[in-house]
Amino acid sequence: MYLETPKKFRALVDQAHQVARHYLRPISRKYDKAEHAYPKELDLLAALLDGMNAGSPDAVGADSASKRKDTAVEEGVKNGGNLAACLGVMEMCWGDVGLLLGMPRQGLGNAAIAAVANDEQRERFSGIWAAMAITEPGCGSDSAAIRTSATRDGEHYVLNGEKIFVTSGARADAVVVWATLDRNLGRAAIKSFVVEKGTPGMSVTRLEKKLGIKASDTASISFNDCRVPAANLLGNAEIDVQKGFAGVMETFDNTRPLVAAMAVGVAKASLQRTRELLKSAGCRCDYREPPLTASHAEATLYRLEAEWEAARLLTLKAAWMADNRLPNSKEASIAKAKAGRVANEITLKCVELAGVLGYGEDELLEKWARDSKILDIFEGTQQIQLLIIARRLLGKSSSQLK
Ligand SMILES: Cc1cc2nc3c(=O)[nH]c(=O)nc-3n(C[C@H](O)[C@H](O)[C@H](O)COP(=O)(O)OP(=O)(O)OC[C@H]3O[C@@H](n4cnc5c(N)ncnc54)[C@H](O)[C@@H]3O)c2cc1C
Protein backbone atom coordinates (compact mmCIF):
# COMPACT_ATOMS: atom_id res chain seq x y z
CA MET A 1 0.00 0.00 0.00
CA TYR A 2 1.38 3.39 -0.98
CA LEU A 3 0.70 6.23 1.42
CA GLU A 4 0.26 8.90 -1.24
CA THR A 5 -3.10 9.62 -2.88
CA PRO A 6 -2.96 7.45 -6.03
CA LYS A 7 -2.24 9.50 -9.12
CA LYS A 8 -5.37 8.26 -10.90
CA PHE A 9 -7.59 9.65 -8.10
CA ARG A 10 -5.99 13.07 -7.79
CA ALA A 11 -8.29 14.75 -10.32
CA LEU A 12 -11.39 13.28 -8.66
CA VAL A 13 -10.18 14.35 -5.23
CA ASP A 14 -9.48 17.83 -6.52
CA GLN A 15 -12.95 18.04 -8.09
CA ALA A 16 -14.57 16.87 -4.85
CA HIS A 17 -12.63 19.52 -2.96
CA GLN A 18 -13.72 22.24 -5.39
CA VAL A 19 -17.36 21.15 -5.04
CA ALA A 20 -16.99 21.26 -1.25
CA ARG A 21 -15.34 24.67 -1.30
CA HIS A 22 -17.60 26.39 -3.80
CA TYR A 23 -20.96 24.68 -3.26
CA LEU A 24 -21.13 23.11 0.21
CA ARG A 25 -19.30 25.65 2.37
CA PRO A 26 -21.33 28.66 1.18
CA ILE A 27 -24.65 27.00 2.18
CA SER A 28 -23.33 25.26 5.27
CA ARG A 29 -24.66 27.70 7.87
CA LYS A 30 -27.90 28.28 5.98
CA TYR A 31 -29.01 24.66 6.36
CA ASP A 32 -27.60 24.38 9.87
CA LYS A 33 -30.16 27.06 10.73
CA ALA A 34 -32.98 25.67 8.58
CA GLU A 35 -33.32 22.16 9.95
CA HIS A 36 -35.74 20.01 7.92
CA ALA A 37 -35.61 22.39 4.91
CA TYR A 38 -34.56 20.43 1.84
CA PRO A 39 -31.21 21.72 0.52
CA LYS A 40 -32.39 22.05 -3.06
CA GLU A 41 -28.88 22.99 -4.18
CA LEU A 42 -27.97 19.33 -3.65
CA ASP A 43 -30.01 18.22 -6.68
CA LEU A 44 -27.65 20.08 -8.98
CA LEU A 45 -24.64 18.84 -7.06
CA ALA A 46 -25.80 15.23 -7.17
CA ALA A 47 -26.21 15.53 -10.95
CA LEU A 48 -22.70 16.97 -11.11
CA LEU A 49 -21.38 14.07 -9.06
CA ASP A 50 -23.20 11.58 -11.30
CA GLY A 51 -21.50 13.27 -14.25
CA MET A 52 -18.10 13.04 -12.57
CA ASN A 53 -18.69 9.35 -11.90
CA ALA A 54 -20.21 8.43 -15.25
CA GLY A 55 -17.99 6.07 -17.16
CA SER A 56 -15.37 6.16 -14.45
CA PRO A 57 -14.60 2.96 -12.59
CA ASP A 58 -13.13 5.13 -9.84
CA ALA A 59 -16.05 7.15 -8.58
CA VAL A 60 -15.99 9.44 -5.54
CA GLY A 61 -19.46 8.86 -4.09
CA ALA A 62 -20.73 6.72 -1.21
CA ASP A 63 -22.02 4.01 -3.55
CA SER A 64 -18.85 3.57 -5.54
CA ALA A 65 -17.78 0.67 -3.38
CA SER A 66 -20.04 -1.29 -5.73
CA LYS A 67 -17.40 -0.89 -8.39
CA ARG A 68 -14.93 -2.91 -6.41
CA LYS A 69 -16.31 -6.23 -7.59
CA ASP A 70 -15.91 -5.14 -11.19
CA THR A 71 -12.45 -3.70 -11.02
CA ALA A 72 -10.33 -4.78 -8.12
CA VAL A 73 -9.53 -8.32 -9.00
CA GLU A 74 -10.52 -8.94 -12.60
CA GLU A 75 -8.39 -6.12 -13.93
CA GLY A 76 -5.73 -6.35 -11.26
CA VAL A 77 -6.54 -2.86 -9.98
CA LYS A 78 -5.24 -2.37 -6.46
CA ASN A 79 -6.77 1.03 -5.76
CA GLY A 80 -10.47 0.85 -6.54
CA GLY A 81 -13.91 2.20 -5.65
CA ASN A 82 -13.56 1.94 -1.88
CA LEU A 83 -10.42 4.02 -1.72
CA ALA A 84 -11.81 6.53 -4.22
CA ALA A 85 -15.06 6.79 -2.24
CA CYS A 86 -13.19 7.48 1.00
CA LEU A 87 -10.94 10.09 -0.58
CA GLY A 88 -13.95 11.81 -2.16
CA VAL A 89 -16.00 11.69 1.05
CA MET A 90 -13.10 13.20 3.03
CA GLU A 91 -13.08 16.21 0.73
CA MET A 92 -16.86 16.60 0.68
CA CYS A 93 -16.97 16.49 4.49
CA TRP A 94 -14.27 19.11 4.64
CA GLY A 95 -17.12 21.07 3.08
CA ASP A 96 -20.08 19.87 5.16
CA VAL A 97 -20.93 16.49 6.72
CA GLY A 98 -24.68 17.13 6.94
CA LEU A 99 -24.92 18.13 3.30
CA LEU A 100 -22.86 15.11 2.20
CA LEU A 101 -25.21 12.87 4.19
CA GLY A 102 -28.15 14.55 2.47
CA MET A 103 -26.72 14.16 -1.02
CA PRO A 104 -29.11 12.29 -3.34
CA ARG A 105 -27.92 8.83 -4.35
CA GLN A 106 -25.09 8.86 -1.78
CA GLY A 107 -26.93 7.20 1.12
CA LEU A 108 -25.50 4.55 3.41
CA GLY A 109 -28.15 2.25 1.92
CA ASN A 110 -26.34 2.60 -1.40
CA ALA A 111 -23.18 1.24 0.20
CA ALA A 112 -25.29 -1.55 1.73
CA ILE A 113 -26.65 -2.50 -1.69
CA ALA A 114 -23.12 -2.42 -3.05
CA ALA A 115 -21.99 -4.78 -0.30
CA VAL A 116 -24.64 -7.50 -0.35
CA ALA A 117 -26.81 -7.24 -3.49
CA ASN A 118 -26.50 -9.76 -6.30
CA ASP A 119 -25.72 -8.61 -9.85
CA GLU A 120 -29.38 -8.40 -10.91
CA GLN A 121 -30.26 -6.30 -7.86
CA ARG A 122 -27.27 -4.03 -8.28
CA GLU A 123 -28.39 -3.40 -11.84
CA ARG A 124 -32.06 -2.89 -10.86
CA PHE A 125 -31.26 -0.51 -8.00
CA SER A 126 -28.53 1.40 -9.76
CA GLY A 127 -29.15 5.14 -9.61
CA ILE A 128 -31.58 5.06 -6.68
CA TRP A 129 -30.98 6.90 -3.43
CA ALA A 130 -31.12 4.45 -0.52
CA ALA A 131 -31.19 5.08 3.22
CA MET A 132 -30.41 2.36 5.74
CA ALA A 133 -32.76 1.37 8.58
CA ILE A 134 -31.39 -0.88 11.30
CA THR A 135 -32.11 0.94 14.58
CA GLU A 136 -35.41 0.36 16.39
CA PRO A 137 -36.87 1.69 19.65
CA GLY A 138 -35.59 -1.44 21.45
CA CYS A 139 -32.46 -2.07 19.41
CA GLY A 140 -29.43 0.12 18.78
CA SER A 141 -25.95 -1.25 19.31
CA ASP A 142 -27.21 -4.79 19.61
CA SER A 143 -28.54 -5.19 16.08
CA ALA A 144 -29.21 -8.89 16.74
CA ALA A 145 -32.18 -7.71 18.83
CA ILE A 146 -34.09 -6.51 15.75
CA ARG A 147 -37.83 -7.12 16.04
CA THR A 148 -39.07 -5.86 12.67
CA SER A 149 -40.36 -9.01 11.01
CA ALA A 150 -40.48 -10.16 7.41
CA THR A 151 -42.92 -12.97 6.64
CA ARG A 152 -42.93 -14.71 3.28
CA ASP A 153 -46.27 -14.58 1.46
CA GLY A 154 -46.08 -15.88 -2.11
CA GLU A 155 -43.85 -13.61 -4.17
CA HIS A 156 -43.66 -11.02 -1.39
CA TYR A 157 -42.36 -10.50 2.12
CA VAL A 158 -44.67 -8.71 4.53
CA LEU A 159 -42.81 -6.29 6.82
CA ASN A 160 -44.04 -5.17 10.24
CA GLY A 161 -42.16 -3.03 12.73
CA GLU A 162 -40.73 0.39 13.51
CA LYS A 163 -37.40 1.92 12.55
CA ILE A 164 -35.98 5.08 14.13
CA PHE A 165 -33.14 7.50 13.37
CA VAL A 166 -33.00 6.68 9.68
CA THR A 167 -30.63 9.12 7.94
CA SER A 168 -32.29 10.42 4.76
CA GLY A 169 -35.29 8.26 5.63
CA ALA A 170 -37.81 10.85 4.49
CA ARG A 171 -36.01 11.99 1.35
CA ALA A 172 -34.43 8.87 -0.14
CA ASP A 173 -36.05 6.86 -2.96
CA ALA A 174 -35.77 3.65 -0.94
CA VAL A 175 -34.80 2.34 2.46
CA VAL A 176 -32.70 -0.77 3.07
CA VAL A 177 -34.55 -2.30 6.02
CA TRP A 178 -33.09 -4.94 8.32
CA ALA A 179 -35.76 -7.41 9.42
CA THR A 180 -35.86 -10.92 10.83
CA LEU A 181 -37.35 -13.89 8.99
CA ASP A 182 -37.64 -15.80 12.26
CA ARG A 183 -36.92 -14.35 15.70
CA ASN A 184 -36.24 -17.83 17.09
CA LEU A 185 -33.28 -18.31 14.75
CA GLY A 186 -31.34 -15.29 16.00
CA ARG A 187 -28.82 -13.34 13.96
CA ALA A 188 -28.77 -15.70 10.97
CA ALA A 189 -32.41 -14.89 10.22
CA ILE A 190 -31.77 -11.15 9.85
CA LYS A 191 -31.90 -10.04 6.22
CA SER A 192 -32.02 -6.70 4.48
CA PHE A 193 -34.81 -5.61 2.14
CA VAL A 194 -35.00 -2.71 -0.28
CA VAL A 195 -38.32 -0.96 0.33
CA GLU A 196 -39.11 1.68 -2.24
CA LYS A 197 -40.70 4.97 -1.24
CA GLY A 198 -44.47 4.94 -1.66
CA THR A 199 -44.81 1.22 -0.95
CA PRO A 200 -48.18 0.86 0.82
CA GLY A 201 -47.78 0.18 4.53
CA MET A 202 -44.56 2.22 4.84
CA SER A 203 -44.86 5.66 6.43
CA VAL A 204 -42.58 8.33 7.84
CA THR A 205 -43.90 9.11 11.31
CA ARG A 206 -41.43 11.67 12.68
CA LEU A 207 -38.42 13.86 11.87
CA GLU A 208 -35.79 14.34 14.58
CA LYS A 209 -34.38 17.67 15.78
CA LYS A 210 -30.68 17.18 16.34
CA LEU A 211 -27.42 18.52 17.82
CA GLY A 212 -25.63 18.60 14.46
CA ILE A 213 -25.81 17.47 10.82
CA LYS A 214 -29.06 19.44 10.64
CA ALA A 215 -28.95 19.52 6.84
CA SER A 216 -29.53 15.76 6.89
CA ASP A 217 -33.02 14.48 7.69
CA THR A 218 -33.37 11.76 10.34
CA ALA A 219 -36.69 9.94 10.24
CA SER A 220 -38.77 7.36 12.09
CA ILE A 221 -40.50 4.96 9.72
CA SER A 222 -43.21 2.46 10.49
CA PHE A 223 -44.04 -0.67 8.52
CA ASN A 224 -47.55 -2.04 8.78
CA ASP A 225 -48.21 -5.08 6.59
CA CYS A 226 -45.86 -3.56 4.06
CA ARG A 227 -45.57 -5.92 1.06
CA VAL A 228 -42.15 -5.99 -0.55
CA PRO A 229 -41.29 -8.09 -3.64
CA ALA A 230 -39.34 -11.20 -2.62
CA ALA A 231 -36.71 -10.18 -5.19
CA ASN A 232 -35.91 -7.15 -2.99
CA LEU A 233 -34.32 -9.29 -0.29
CA LEU A 234 -30.64 -8.46 -0.67
CA GLY A 235 -28.29 -11.39 -1.05
CA ASN A 236 -29.19 -14.92 0.01
CA ALA A 237 -32.67 -15.72 1.41
CA GLU A 238 -31.44 -18.93 3.07
CA ILE A 239 -31.03 -18.84 6.83
CA ASP A 240 -27.51 -20.16 7.31
CA VAL A 241 -27.02 -20.61 11.03
CA GLN A 242 -23.31 -21.38 10.49
CA LYS A 243 -22.75 -18.10 8.69
CA GLY A 244 -24.80 -16.27 11.30
CA PHE A 245 -24.81 -12.52 10.90
CA ALA A 246 -22.14 -12.49 8.23
CA GLY A 247 -24.40 -11.65 5.28
CA VAL A 248 -25.80 -8.33 6.46
CA MET A 249 -22.71 -7.51 8.53
CA GLU A 250 -20.64 -7.24 5.33
CA THR A 251 -22.45 -3.94 4.88
CA PHE A 252 -20.41 -2.45 7.71
CA ASP A 253 -17.11 -3.41 6.10
CA ASN A 254 -18.07 -0.94 3.38
CA THR A 255 -19.83 1.73 5.39
CA ARG A 256 -17.52 2.07 8.40
CA PRO A 257 -14.51 3.27 6.37
CA LEU A 258 -16.86 5.81 4.75
CA VAL A 259 -17.99 7.14 8.13
CA ALA A 260 -14.34 7.24 9.20
CA ALA A 261 -13.64 9.26 6.03
CA MET A 262 -16.39 11.72 7.02
CA ALA A 263 -14.68 12.15 10.40
CA VAL A 264 -11.31 12.73 8.75
CA GLY A 265 -12.88 15.35 6.46
CA VAL A 266 -14.58 17.44 9.14
CA ALA A 267 -11.52 17.21 11.42
CA LYS A 268 -9.32 18.47 8.59
CA ALA A 269 -11.60 21.48 8.18
CA SER A 270 -11.30 22.31 11.89
CA LEU A 271 -7.53 21.90 11.97
CA GLN A 272 -7.01 24.06 8.90
CA ARG A 273 -9.16 26.90 10.13
CA THR A 274 -7.65 26.76 13.63
CA ARG A 275 -4.13 26.89 12.21
CA GLU A 276 -5.10 30.00 10.23
CA LEU A 277 -6.60 31.64 13.31
CA LEU A 278 -3.60 30.79 15.49
CA LYS A 279 -1.25 32.18 12.87
CA SER A 280 -3.21 35.40 12.62
CA ALA A 281 -3.02 35.65 16.43
CA GLY A 282 0.78 35.45 16.28
CA CYS A 283 1.47 31.74 16.71
CA ARG A 284 4.28 30.65 14.42
CA CYS A 285 3.09 27.12 13.70
CA ASP A 286 6.50 26.52 12.17
CA TYR A 287 7.24 22.82 11.87
CA ARG A 288 10.97 23.46 11.57
CA GLU A 289 11.11 24.66 15.18
CA PRO A 290 11.67 22.02 17.89
CA PRO A 291 8.35 21.11 19.56
CA LEU A 292 9.85 21.97 22.98
CA THR A 293 9.97 25.62 22.01
CA ALA A 294 6.39 25.63 20.78
CA SER A 295 3.65 27.39 22.73
CA HIS A 296 0.97 25.26 24.36
CA ALA A 297 -1.48 26.13 21.57
CA GLU A 298 1.02 25.16 18.86
CA ALA A 299 1.99 21.92 20.62
CA THR A 300 -1.70 21.02 21.00
CA LEU A 301 -2.27 21.66 17.32
CA TYR A 302 0.71 19.47 16.36
CA ARG A 303 -0.59 16.63 18.54
CA LEU A 304 -4.05 16.89 16.98
CA GLU A 305 -2.55 16.91 13.51
CA ALA A 306 -0.65 13.71 14.29
CA GLU A 307 -3.85 12.06 15.54
CA TRP A 308 -5.60 13.18 12.37
CA GLU A 309 -2.88 11.71 10.17
CA ALA A 310 -3.13 8.36 11.98
CA ALA A 311 -6.91 8.33 11.52
CA ARG A 312 -6.57 9.16 7.84
CA LEU A 313 -4.06 6.39 7.16
CA LEU A 314 -6.13 3.79 9.05
CA THR A 315 -9.18 4.80 7.00
CA LEU A 316 -7.32 4.47 3.72
CA LYS A 317 -5.95 1.10 4.80
CA ALA A 318 -9.44 -0.29 5.55
CA ALA A 319 -10.70 0.92 2.16
CA TRP A 320 -7.63 -0.33 0.34
CA MET A 321 -8.10 -3.79 1.88
CA ALA A 322 -11.69 -3.87 0.63
CA ASP A 323 -10.49 -2.95 -2.86
CA ASN A 324 -8.11 -5.87 -2.72
CA ARG A 325 -10.77 -8.19 -1.33
CA LEU A 326 -8.88 -8.74 1.89
CA PRO A 327 -11.11 -9.35 4.93
CA ASN A 328 -11.27 -5.90 6.54
CA SER A 329 -13.89 -6.09 9.32
CA LYS A 330 -11.32 -5.48 12.05
CA GLU A 331 -9.58 -2.71 10.12
CA ALA A 332 -12.93 -1.07 9.26
CA SER A 333 -13.72 -0.96 12.99
CA ILE A 334 -10.22 0.28 13.87
CA ALA A 335 -10.56 3.09 11.33
CA LYS A 336 -14.06 4.02 12.51
CA ALA A 337 -13.05 3.92 16.20
CA LYS A 338 -9.92 6.01 15.71
CA ALA A 339 -11.39 8.51 13.25
CA GLY A 340 -14.64 8.97 15.16
CA ARG A 341 -12.84 9.50 18.45
CA VAL A 342 -10.16 11.86 17.19
CA ALA A 343 -12.62 13.87 15.08
CA ASN A 344 -14.66 14.49 18.24
CA GLU A 345 -11.52 15.49 20.12
CA ILE A 346 -10.05 17.60 17.33
CA THR A 347 -13.18 19.58 16.53
CA LEU A 348 -13.88 20.33 20.21
CA LYS A 349 -10.23 21.21 20.96
CA CYS A 350 -10.25 23.53 17.97
CA VAL A 351 -13.23 25.36 19.49
CA GLU A 352 -11.11 25.72 22.64
CA LEU A 353 -7.95 26.83 20.83
CA ALA A 354 -9.82 29.49 18.89
CA GLY A 355 -11.32 30.97 22.07
CA VAL A 356 -14.40 33.14 21.59
CA LEU A 357 -14.04 32.83 17.81
CA GLY A 358 -14.41 29.08 18.18
CA TYR A 359 -17.64 29.36 20.13
CA GLY A 360 -19.38 31.99 18.00
CA GLU A 361 -21.41 31.54 14.84
CA ASP A 362 -19.19 33.80 12.72
CA GLU A 363 -16.94 30.79 12.33
CA LEU A 364 -17.96 27.22 11.47
CA LEU A 365 -15.80 25.69 14.21
CA GLU A 366 -18.66 25.30 16.70
CA LYS A 367 -20.79 23.71 13.96
CA TRP A 368 -18.07 21.22 13.04
CA ALA A 369 -17.79 20.21 16.71
CA ARG A 370 -21.55 19.53 16.77
CA ASP A 371 -21.53 17.79 13.37
CA SER A 372 -18.66 15.48 14.24
CA LYS A 373 -20.33 13.90 17.30
CA ILE A 374 -22.57 11.62 15.23
CA LEU A 375 -19.55 10.11 13.48
CA ASP A 376 -18.59 8.38 16.72
CA ILE A 377 -22.14 7.08 17.18
CA PHE A 378 -23.80 5.80 14.02
CA GLU A 379 -22.65 2.71 12.14
CA GLY A 380 -21.58 1.43 15.58
CA THR A 381 -20.54 3.54 18.54
CA GLN A 382 -16.96 3.95 19.79
CA GLN A 383 -17.55 1.29 22.45
CA ILE A 384 -19.00 -1.17 19.95
CA GLN A 385 -16.05 -0.74 17.58
CA LEU A 386 -13.65 -1.44 20.44
CA LEU A 387 -15.67 -4.53 21.33
CA ILE A 388 -15.51 -5.80 17.74
CA ILE A 389 -11.76 -5.19 17.57
CA ALA A 390 -11.23 -6.99 20.88
CA ARG A 391 -13.29 -9.96 19.69
CA ARG A 392 -11.24 -10.19 16.50
CA LEU A 393 -7.91 -9.89 18.30
CA LEU A 394 -8.81 -12.40 20.99
CA GLY A 395 -10.65 -14.78 18.68
CA LYS A 396 -13.83 -14.57 20.74
CA SER A 397 -17.41 -14.73 19.49
CA SER A 398 -20.08 -12.13 20.29
CA SER A 399 -21.55 -14.41 22.95
CA GLN A 400 -18.12 -14.92 24.56
CA LEU A 401 -17.30 -11.21 24.72
CA LYS A 402 -20.28 -8.86 25.22
C1 LIG B 1 -28.28 11.54 13.77
C2 LIG B 1 -28.39 10.04 13.79
C3 LIG B 1 -28.48 9.37 12.59
C4 LIG B 1 -28.61 7.98 12.59
N1 LIG B 1 -28.74 7.33 11.39
C5 LIG B 1 -29.03 6.00 11.39
C6 LIG B 1 -29.33 5.32 10.16
O1 LIG B 1 -29.29 5.89 9.07
N2 LIG B 1 -29.71 4.02 10.24
C7 LIG B 1 -29.76 3.35 11.42
O2 LIG B 1 -30.13 2.19 11.42
N3 LIG B 1 -29.45 3.95 12.60
C8 LIG B 1 -29.10 5.26 12.60
N4 LIG B 1 -28.80 5.89 13.79
C9 LIG B 1 -28.82 5.14 15.03
C10 LIG B 1 -27.43 4.80 15.54
O3 LIG B 1 -26.83 3.85 14.69
C11 LIG B 1 -27.59 4.32 16.99
O4 LIG B 1 -27.90 5.45 17.77
C12 LIG B 1 -26.36 3.63 17.51
O5 LIG B 1 -26.21 2.38 16.88
C13 LIG B 1 -26.41 3.41 19.02
O6 LIG B 1 -27.58 2.80 19.39
P1 LIG B 1 -28.47 3.39 20.59
O7 LIG B 1 -28.63 4.84 20.35
O8 LIG B 1 -29.69 2.56 20.73
O9 LIG B 1 -27.56 3.25 21.87
P2 LIG B 1 -27.40 1.97 22.82
O10 LIG B 1 -27.11 0.74 22.02
O11 LIG B 1 -28.53 1.93 23.77
O12 LIG B 1 -26.05 2.36 23.58
C14 LIG B 1 -26.01 3.41 24.56
C15 LIG B 1 -24.58 3.53 25.04
O13 LIG B 1 -24.11 2.30 25.58
C16 LIG B 1 -22.95 1.85 24.92
N5 LIG B 1 -22.98 0.38 24.78
C17 LIG B 1 -23.98 -0.36 24.25
N6 LIG B 1 -23.66 -1.68 24.28
C18 LIG B 1 -22.41 -1.75 24.85
C19 LIG B 1 -21.52 -2.84 25.16
N7 LIG B 1 -21.83 -4.09 24.87
N8 LIG B 1 -20.34 -2.52 25.72
C20 LIG B 1 -20.00 -1.24 26.00
N9 LIG B 1 -20.81 -0.18 25.74
C21 LIG B 1 -21.99 -0.43 25.17
C22 LIG B 1 -23.00 2.51 23.55
O14 LIG B 1 -21.71 2.62 22.99
C23 LIG B 1 -23.61 3.86 23.89
O15 LIG B 1 -22.61 4.72 24.35
C24 LIG B 1 -28.62 7.26 13.82
C25 LIG B 1 -28.49 7.96 15.02
C26 LIG B 1 -28.37 9.32 15.02
C27 LIG B 1 -28.25 10.04 16.34
The ligand as a Gaussian input file, in Angstrom:
#p B3LYP/6-31G(d) Opt

LIG

0 1
 C      -28.277000      11.544000      13.767000
 C      -28.388000      10.044000      13.787000
 C      -28.479000       9.367000      12.594000
 C      -28.612000       7.978000      12.588000
 N      -28.741000       7.328000      11.385000
 C      -29.027000       5.998000      11.388000
 C      -29.334000       5.319000      10.165000
 O      -29.285000       5.887000       9.066000
 N      -29.706000       4.022000      10.244000
 C      -29.761000       3.354000      11.422000
 O      -30.135000       2.185000      11.416000
 N      -29.455000       3.950000      12.599000
 C      -29.099000       5.257000      12.604000
 N      -28.803000       5.888000      13.795000
 C      -28.822000       5.140000      15.026000
 C      -27.433000       4.797000      15.543000
 O      -26.825000       3.853000      14.695000
 C      -27.591000       4.315000      16.989000
 O      -27.900000       5.451000      17.769000
 C      -26.361000       3.630000      17.509000
 O      -26.206000       2.382000      16.882000
 C      -26.407000       3.412000      19.024000
 O      -27.578000       2.798000      19.394000
 P      -28.468000       3.394000      20.593000
 O      -28.633000       4.844000      20.352000
 O      -29.688000       2.558000      20.733000
 O      -27.560000       3.247000      21.867000
 P      -27.395000       1.967000      22.821000
 O      -27.113000       0.743000      22.021000
 O      -28.533000       1.930000      23.771000
 O      -26.045000       2.359000      23.577000
 C      -26.008000       3.413000      24.559000
 C      -24.580000       3.534000      25.040000
 O      -24.108000       2.295000      25.581000
 C      -22.951000       1.847000      24.916000
 N      -22.981000       0.382000      24.782000
 C      -23.981000      -0.364000      24.253000
 N      -23.657000      -1.683000      24.282000
 C      -22.413000      -1.746000      24.851000
 C      -21.524000      -2.837000      25.165000
 N      -21.834000      -4.094000      24.872000
 N      -20.338000      -2.525000      25.720000
 C      -20.001000      -1.240000      26.002000
 N      -20.812000      -0.180000      25.744000
 C      -21.993000      -0.430000      25.171000
 C      -22.997000       2.507000      23.553000
 O      -21.714000       2.625000      22.989000
 C      -23.606000       3.861000      23.886000
 O      -22.613000       4.721000      24.351000
 C      -28.618000       7.264000      13.816000
 C      -28.486000       7.957000      15.023000
 C      -28.374000       9.318000      15.022000
 C      -28.247000      10.039000      16.342000

